[in-house]
């Protein structure tokens, strides 16, 4: 997916079991909707390994504490 001004792009790998499913309109719609969601959240990192440790620590502090 690319925005009309070529400034936003999403590369999404979405797998399925058969070509029949991959060619269906509902599968293509799912892929498009997922790409729109990814663009909408404006991710800063592609892989977990790319996220700096201090960012992870800050986000963990924001999560609610779950009793064990």
FIKOLZA-1660 file (N, C-alpha, C; in steps of 0.1 Angstrom, whole numbers, plus 5000, padded with zeros to 4 digits):
% residues 68
   i   px   py   pz ch aa at
   1 5008 4988 5000  A  X  N
   1 5000 5000 5000  A  X CA
   1 5009 5012 5000  A  X  C
   2 5006 5022 4991  A  X  N
   2 5013 5035 4991  A  X CA
   2 5003 5046 4990  A  X  C
   3 5005 5056 4998  A  X  N
   3 4997 5068 4998  A  X CA
   3 4999 5075 4985  A  X  C
   4 4990 5083 4981  A  X  N
   4 4991 5090 4968  A  X CA
   4 5003 5099 4967  A  X  C
   5 5008 5104 4978  A  X  N
   5 5020 5113 4977  A  X CA
   5 5033 5106 4978  A  X  C
   6 5032 5092 4978  A  X  N
   6 5044 5083 4979  A  X CA
   6 5052 5086 4992  A  X  C
   7 5046 5090 5002  A  X  N
   7 5053 5092 5015  A  X CA
   7 5050 5082 5025  A  X  C
   8 5039 5074 5023  A  X  N
   8 5035 5063 5033  A  X CA
   8 5035 5050 5025  A  X  C
   9 5042 5040 5031  A  X  N
   9 5042 5027 5025  A  X CA
   9 5041 5016 5036  A  X  C
  10 5035 5005 5032  A  X  N
  10 5034 4994 5041  A  X CA
  10 5037 4981 5033  A  X  C
  11 5046 4973 5038  A  X  N
  11 5049 4960 5033  A  X CA
  11 5043 4950 5043  A  X  C
  12 5033 4943 5038  A  X  N
  12 5026 4933 5047  A  X CA
  12 5027 4919 5041  A  X  C
  13 5031 4910 5049  A  X  N
  13 5031 4896 5045  A  X CA
  13 5019 4889 5052  A  X  C
  14 5009 4885 5044  A  X  N
  14 4997 4878 5049  A  X CA
  14 4996 4865 5042  A  X  C
  15 4997 4854 5049  A  X  N
  15 4997 4841 5043  A  X CA
  15 4984 4834 5044  A  X  C
  16 4981 4825 5035  A  X  N
  16 4969 4816 5035  A  X CA
  16 4973 4803 5030  A  X  C
  17 4964 4793 5031  A  X  N
  17 4967 4779 5027  A  X CA
  17 4965 4776 5013  A  X  C
  18 4956 4784 5006  A  X  N
  18 4954 4780 4992  A  X CA
  18 4953 4793 4983  A  X  C
  19 4956 4791 4970  A  X  N
  19 4955 4802 4961  A  X CA
  19 4940 4806 4959  A  X  C
  20 4931 4797 4961  A  X  N
  20 4917 4801 4961  A  X CA
  20 4913 4811 4971  A  X  C
  21 4918 4810 4983  A  X  N
  21 4916 4820 4993  A  X CA
  21 4923 4833 4990  A  X  C
  22 4936 4832 4985  A  X  N
  22 4944 4844 4983  A  X CA
  22 4938 4852 4972  A  X  C
  23 4930 4846 4963  A  X  N
  23 4924 4854 4952  A  X CA
  23 4910 4860 4955  A  X  C
  24 4905 4856 4967  A  X  N
  24 4892 4861 4971  A  X CA
  24 4892 4875 4974  A  X  C
  25 4880 4881 4972  A  X  N
  25 4879 4896 4975  A  X CA
  25 4880 4898 4990  A  X  C
  26 4875 4889 4998  A  X  N
  26 4875 4891 5013  A  X CA
  26 4890 4891 5018  A  X  C
  27 4898 4882 5012  A  X  N
  27 4912 4882 5016  A  X CA
  27 4919 4895 5012  A  X  C
  28 4917 4899 5000  A  X  N
  28 4923 4912 4996  A  X CA
  28 4918 4924 5004  A  X  C
  29 4905 4923 5008  A  X  N
  29 4900 4934 5017  A  X CA
  29 4907 4933 5030  A  X  C
  30 4909 4921 5036  A  X  N
  30 4916 4919 5049  A  X CA
  30 4930 4925 5048  A  X  C
  31 4937 4922 5037  A  X  N
  31 4951 4927 5035  A  X CA
  31 4951 4942 5035  A  X  C
  32 4941 4948 5028  A  X  N
  32 4941 4963 5027  A  X CA
  32 4937 4969 5040  A  X  C
  33 4928 4963 5048  A  X  N
  33 4924 4968 5061  A  X CA
  33 4935 4967 5071  A  X  C
  34 4943 4957 5070  A  X  N
  34 4954 4955 5079  A  X CA
  34 4965 4966 5076  A  X  C
  35 4967 4968 5063  A  X  N
  35 4977 4978 5059  A  X CA
  35 4973 4992 5064  A  X  C
  36 4960 4995 5063  A  X  N
  36 4955 5008 5067  A  X CA
  36 4956 5009 5082  A  X  C
  37 4954 4999 5090  A  X  N
  37 4956 4999 5104  A  X CA
  37 4971 5002 5108  A  X  C
  38 4980 4995 5101  A  X  N
  38 4994 4997 5103  A  X CA
  38 4998 5012 5100  A  X  C
  39 4993 5017 5089  A  X  N
  39 4996 5031 5086  A  X CA
  39 4991 5040 5097  A  X  C
  40 4979 5037 5102  A  X  N
  40 4972 5045 5111  A  X CA
  40 4979 5047 5125  A  X  C
  41 4987 5036 5129  A  X  N
  41 4994 5037 5141  A  X CA
  41 5008 5042 5140  A  X  C
  42 5012 5045 5128  A  X  N
  42 5025 5051 5125  A  X CA
  42 5036 5044 5133  A  X  C
  43 5039 5031 5130  A  X  N
  43 5049 5024 5138  A  X CA
  43 5063 5031 5137  A  X  C
  44 5071 5030 5147  A  X  N
  44 5084 5036 5147  A  X CA
  44 5095 5025 5145  A  X  C
  45 5091 5013 5148  A  X  N
  45 5101 5002 5147  A  X CA
  45 5094 4990 5139  A  X  C
  46 5103 4983 5132  A  X  N
  46 5098 4972 5124  A  X CA
  46 5099 4959 5132  A  X  C
  47 5110 4957 5139  A  X  N
  47 5112 4945 5147  A  X CA
  47 5114 4948 5161  A  X  C
  48 5110 4938 5170  A  X  N
  48 5111 4940 5184  A  X CA
  48 5126 4943 5188  A  X  C
  49 5135 4937 5181  A  X  N
  49 5149 4939 5184  A  X CA
  49 5154 4953 5181  A  X  C
  50 5147 4961 5173  A  X  N
  50 5150 4975 5169  A  X CA
  50 5146 4985 5180  A  X  C
  51 5137 4980 5189  A  X  N
  51 5132 4989 5199  A  X CA
  51 5142 4991 5210  A  X  C
  52 5146 5003 5213  A  X  N
  52 5156 5006 5224  A  X CA
  52 5151 5001 5238  A  X  C
  53 5160 4996 5246  A  X  N
  53 5156 4991 5259  A  X CA
  53 5149 5001 5267  A  X  C
  54 5153 5014 5267  A  X  N
  54 5146 5024 5275  A  X CA
  54 5132 5027 5270  A  X  C
  55 5129 5025 5258  A  X  N
  55 5115 5026 5253  A  X CA
  55 5107 5015 5258  A  X  C
  56 5112 5003 5258  A  X  N
  56 5105 4991 5263  A  X CA
  56 5102 4993 5278  A  X  C
  57 5112 4998 5286  A  X  N
  57 5110 5000 5300  A  X CA
  57 5099 5010 5303  A  X  C
  58 5099 5021 5295  A  X  N
  58 5089 5031 5297  A  X CA
  58 5075 5026 5294  A  X  C
  59 5074 5018 5283  A  X  N
  59 5061 5013 5280  A  X CA
  59 5056 5002 5290  A  X  C
  60 5065 4995 5296  A  X  N
  60 5061 4985 5306  A  X CA
  60 5056 4992 5318  A  X  C
  61 5062 5003 5321  A  X  N
  61 5057 5011 5333  A  X CA
  61 5042 5016 5331  A  X  C
  62 5039 5018 5319  A  X  N
  62 5025 5023 5316  A  X CA
  62 5014 5012 5316  A  X  C
  63 5019 5000 5315  A  X  N
  63 5009 4988 5315  A  X CA
  63 5004 4986 5329  A  X  C
  64 4991 4982 5330  A  X  N
  64 4986 4979 5343  A  X CA
  64 4992 4967 5349  A  X  C
  65 4994 4967 5362  A  X  N
  65 5000 4956 5369  A  X CA
  65 4989 4945 5370  A  X  C
  66 4994 4933 5366  A  X  N
  66 4985 4921 5366  A  X CA
  66 4989 4912 5378  A  X  C
  67 4980 4910 5387  A  X  N
  67 4983 4902 5399  A  X CA
  67 4986 4888 5395  A  X  C
  68 4995 4881 5401  A  X  N
  68 4999 4867 5398  A  X CA
  68 4995 4858 5409  A  X  C
% end
